[in-house]
Amino acid sequence: MRRIPSAVAIPALLGLALGAVGLSLLVGSVPLREVTPVILWELRLGRAVLAFVAGAALGASGVTFQGLFRNPLADPFVVGVSGGAALGAVAAIVSGVEVTLLGLGASTLAAFAGGLGAAFLAYQLARVRGRVPVASLLLAGFAVGAFSGALVSVLLLWDRRNWGEVIAWLMGYINGVSPWDRVWVLLPFAGASLAAMAFHARELDLMLQGEETAQQLGVETERVKRVLLAAGAVAAAAAVAACGIIGFVGLVVPHVVRALVGPRHRALLPVTVLAGGSALVLADVLSRLASPESPLPVGAVTALFGAPFFVWLLRRKAGG
């Protein structure tokens, strides 16, 4: 496939992002002629911005982890973030804790803490003599995620009264009251994570050649790994806390973008941010078009389109 210069891809995707947000404003259960300024601004625009920021965070996290692990199958949840976030959210829902901070409920706060806690635990489990081999971290993340999933199952069997709320959260959701509250909390974490990723783009390029080679070229590999792991985990945990578990955006979008603009992270990262944000906004639009009165969980839409597309990518790569 012929590669597209980032100077062309970025303006094109900016146009796509604006078009996706504009389309999102037109779609909803209320007919356009009856839409009030409150519905347009508070709900529809807030929902579109929330979807864009969450998709951008997931896309950037996926790019970073795929480069760090040198594994195209890595996604934002590879270090156990989704399992830990699910455990935190389900524990808060089942326990009935009523805590509000910055307009966010207990399940959102617990999901963010659980996602970061799981990533930190995986890092500590993989750490040996001050070093963290990426293969060990991959296995530790899998173990932490599996253990968290088991605890979620126990909690659900223990208390079945809130299954509807839990299932909706586990399948990913953009709808809900006060989307702007979630935007203002998600945005600083996503922005700080993206800044850290962009600052270390050159080091990540060098680490693709192997840690020993990167060290010979002057990269402090363990420090860079810590920073990028923290940045990727924070971005993913914030997105999951705000919108539930949304799969495939951080897995498929980086593959597509890498094929278009190449593997250099200085170009790959901003293009993926725009593509990931646009993809999730369009997925949310499709969820509302499919069922205007009761929108489908956006995570179900990303899985319905993402899974077959990812299989096609893998077969195309194997055939090529």
N, C-alpha and C positions, 0 to 999 in steps of 0.2 A: 504494500500500500504506500502510495506517495505521501510523504509527510507534509503537514501544513505548518508554515512559520507561525510562531506564537503571536507575532504582530498582526496576523490575519485572524487567528483563532480567537483571541481574546475579544476584539470588537464584535465578531460574529456571535460569540456566546453571550456577550453583554446584551446584544439585541434579542437573543433568544430568551434570556432571563427576564428582560422587560416585557417581552411578549407573553411569556408564561404568567407573570404577575398580572398583566392586564387581562388575560383570559380568565384568571382566577377570580377577578372582580365581577365578571359577568355570570358566573356559575353559582347556583345555590338553590335552596328550597323556596326562597321568596322570588317571585317574578321580578325582572329587572325594572319594570315600570313602577313597582311598589317598594323598591329599595330606598331606604332612608339614609341620610348621611351617617347616622350612627351604625347601621348595619354595614355600610360600605367601608367605613374607617375602622371601627372597633372590631368587627368580626372578619369581614372578607380580606381586607388589606392586612390586618394583623395575622390572620391565618396564612396568607401567602408569604409574608415576610418570615414568619416562624418556620414554615416549610423550607424556604430558601436557606436560612441560616443553618438549620439542622442538616439539610442535605449537603451544604458546603462543608460543615464540620465533619460529617461522616466520610465524604469524599477525600478530604485532606488527611484524615486519620488513616484511611485505607491506603492511600499513596505512601504515607510515611512508614506504615508497618510492612507493606510489601517490599519497600526498599531496604528497611532495616533487617528484616528476616530473610531477604533475598529469596522470597517465596511469593509467586504470583497468586497463591491461594489464600494468603493472609488477608484478613479483613479487620475492621475496627474493633472487633470483639475477640481477637485472637488471644489476648492476655486475660480473658475472663471477665471483661467489663460487663457484657450483657447478662451473664449469670449472676454476678454480684449485684447489679442494678435491679434485676428481677427479684432477687432475694430481699433486698431492702424495700422495694415497693410493695411486694406481697406481704411482708412482715408488717409494714405500716397499715396496709388495708385491713388485714385480718385482725390486728390488735385493736383497731378502731381509734388509734391515737389521733387527736385533733390538735395539730400545731400548725401555725401559719407564720411564715417569714417572707417578707418582701412580696406578699401576695401569693406565695406558693404553698401548697398543701404538704402534709406530712409524707405522702407517697412520693412526691417529686423530690423532696429533700432527702428522703431515705434512699431513693434510687441513685441519686448523685453520689451520696456517701458510700453506698454499697458498691457501685461501679469502681470508684477510686480505691476503695479498700481491697477489692478483689485483685486489681492490677498491682497494688503494693504488695499484697501477699504472694502473688505469683513471682514478682521480682525477688522477694526475699527468699522464697523457696529455691529459686534457680541460682542464687548467688553462692559462689564457692571461692573462698580465698580472695575476696574483693573483686572477682570477675563474674560476669553473667554471660555465659555462652548462649547464643540465640536459640540453639536447638533445645537446651534445657529450659529456657524461658517459654518456648512454644509448648513443651510438654507440661510445664507447671501451669500455664494458662489454661490448657485443656483440662487438667485435673481440678483446678479451682472452679472452672465453669461447670464441670460435671457435678462436683460436690454441691455447688450452689443450686443447681437444677434439682438435685435430689431433695435438698431442704425445702425448695419451693413446693415440690410434690407433697411432702409431709404436711406442710402448712395448709395446702389446699384440701387435703383429706381431713385435716383436723377441723377446719371451718369452711363449710360449703356455702355459707350465706352470701359471700361476696364474689362468687365465681364470675358473674357477668362483668363486673368492674375489672377483675383481674385479667380475664381473657381479652377484654378490649385493650388493656394496657400492654399485655404481652404481644398483641398483634400490631401494635403501633397505632397511634392516633394523632391527628393534627387538630381535629375538632375539639371543642371544649370552651368553657368560658374564659374570658380575659387572656386571649392569646398574646396581647402586648406585654403582660406581666412576665410571661415565659420568654418572650423575645429579649426583654431588657436584662433578664438574668443570664440567658444563654449567650448573648452577644459578647460580653466581656471575656468569658471563658474561651469561647471560640476564637475571638480576636487575639487573645494572648497566646493561645496554642498555635495559631497560624503564623504569628510573628516569630515564634521560636522555631517552627519548622522552616520558614523562609530563611531565617538567619543561618541555619545549618544545612542549607540545600547543597552547598559545595561538598561539605564533609560526607553527606549522605551519598552523593555521587561517587566519591572515592571509596566508601565502604561497600559499594556494590562489587568492587573488585576483590573483596576479602579483607578481613580485619588486619591481617599481617601487612598486606600491601598498603592499607590506609595508614597504619602506624608508621611505616617507613616513609610515607609522604607527609608526616607531621600531624596526623589526626589523633587526638586524645580519644580513642575509641570508647572507653568505658564512660567517660564524661558525656560524650555525644549520645551514647545509647541511653543514659539516664535521662538526659534532657528530652530526647525524641520520644522515649517511652512515656514520660510524664506528659508531654504535649499531646501525643496521640490518645492517651488514656483520658485526659481531661476533656478533650474535644468530644470523644465518643461518649463519655459518661454524661456530659452536659446535654448532648443531643438526645440520649436515651431518657434522661430524667425529664426533659421537656416534652418528648413526643412518644415515649415508649420504644419498644424494640423494632427497629426498621432495618430489615436485611437487604443485602444485595447492592445497595447504593454504593457503599464503600468497597465492594468487591468488584462489581462489573464496570462502574464508571472509570476507575483508574485504568483498567485494561483498554477500554475504548480510547481514552485520551492518550495513553502511551503509544498506541498504534498510530494516532494522528500527529502528535507533536514530538515523539521520541522520548527517551528515558531521562533526559537531563531535568533534574528537579526544579531548577530555576524557572523553566517554562512549564513543566508538568504540573507543579503545585497550583499556580493561579488558574490555569485552564481547568483543572479538576474541580477547584472550588466553584467556578461558575457552572460547570457541567453538572456537578452533584446537586447544587442548589436548584438549578433549572429542572433536573430530572425529578426531584421530589415535589416541586410545585406542580409539575405536569401529572405526576402520579396522584396527587391530591385532587386535581381537577377531574381526572378519570374516575376516581372513587365517588365524586359527587354526581358526575354524569350518569354513572351506572345505577346509582340509587340516590336520587335527590333528597328524599325525605329522611332516609337513614343511611348516610354515606358508609361505604365499605371501609374497613380499617386500611389505612394507607400501606401498612406493612404487608397486607395480603396482596395489594396491587403490585408493589415492587417485587414480591416473590413470584407472582403470576407471570410477569414480564421478564424479570431478572434471571430466574432459573433457566428457562429455555434458551435465553440469549447467551448465558454463560456456557451452557452445554455446547451451543453452536460455536462459540469462540474457541473452546477447548478442542473440538473436532477440527475446526479450521486450522488451528495451530499445529495439531498433530498431523494433519494432511499436508501442511505446508513444509 
